[in-house]
Amino acid sequence: MKRTPTALLLALLPLLLLGPACSSNQKPKPSPAIAAETENEFRLRWIARRMGELQAGPEAVEPRRAREIATREFAEKFGLGPAAPRR
């Protein structure tokens, strides 16, 4: 079957006209809830890891004091506030 340039143009016309409008090249909007949850999870894991380091070090620190130190260090290092309570 031989196609003429006109037939080819008519076949491609909808794609040429609607292509950019129909494509979803937009990035999804970030969700504040997901961002907050991710930040909180990072904070909790970082503080827990640092508490373990402080308690296992040569000058072992009691858990309550280790949490205070780790929380302060986290805030200083990352500029983020205290951890939100887990639900």
GIHU-V569089 format. One record per pair of residues at least 6 apart in sequence whose C-alpha atoms are under 7 Angstrom apart, sorted by sequence separation. I is the first residue (numbers start at 0). GAP is how many residues later the second one is. If there is no record, write none. Layout:
i-><I;I>
gap-><GAP;GAP>
This chain:
i-><53;54;74;53;54;54;54;53;50;50;50;49;46;46;43;42;39;39>
gap-><6;6;6;7;7;8;11;12;15;16;19;20;23;24;39;40;43;44>
